[in-house]
Amino acid sequence: MITCQRNSDVISGSASTAMVQRAGFMQQFNSPYLADYPANLKNPKGFWASTNVYFLALGYNTRNVRPSDVPKSYEDLLQPRWKGQMLWGTNRDTGAPLFIGNILLIMGQEAGKAYLQKLKSAEYYQEQRQRAADSRSGDCR
């Protein structure tokens, strides 16, 4: 049997951090810079701190949508006028995956899944690849 031992000073990744801490392999890390971090971005016992913060922002075409008509809430995105008008990227750190994760976090699992089902069943969004194909064919506003 071959065994391998790795020694690391720093690890990155939310899943690996939790597993390593649970296994008892982490030491506390205290830095004066963490004093300015919000509490939800660091472990209260000093085992970890966030190195990346992602955000979700709505972009819109100012030629087609007046500022007063821009959706102000997630429920606003379910209005019929947005059907087929939303474009989501598909890489793992942006677009649909980030949106879905935020919905589930903000609304909770049950309400979030119900909202996402409404959004899906009404075909309110298009994946980026489909929209790019539509724009090449001229079938895009």
Phi, psi and omega in degrees: 000134178261131176241156182223134177240129179241135176251131182225145175267330183222138173235156181227140178125130185295318181291316182294323179299314180297318180294317181293321178294316178300324180284352177083020183263001182260149172248155177293147180231121179238129179225141178298336179293334182287347179299329181272353180287140171297150184302326183284357179252011179209155178283132183297338180264002175084022180275335181202163173214147180294139176253343180227140173233123180258152177226162180240125180231145178270125173252149180213158180277111184291346176280336184250341185230124176286148179306325180290342181264355181296134178304137181255349181214167176297324178296325178301331180293345179273358179296141182307331182297341182265359182303124179071008185255354181266140181239126180241138169288164184237012176281165191289344183255358183218186172056223186304312181300318179291319179299311181299314178301318179293319179300313181295323179290315184286315185269344187090161186301308186292307181293323179296316178296321179297316178298313181296326176295319177299315181297318181291313185294334180271000179052052182278344186237162173230142175287153184304319182297318180294317181296321178297319178295319179297319182291327177292327181274355181086006182264052185211135177274000000 
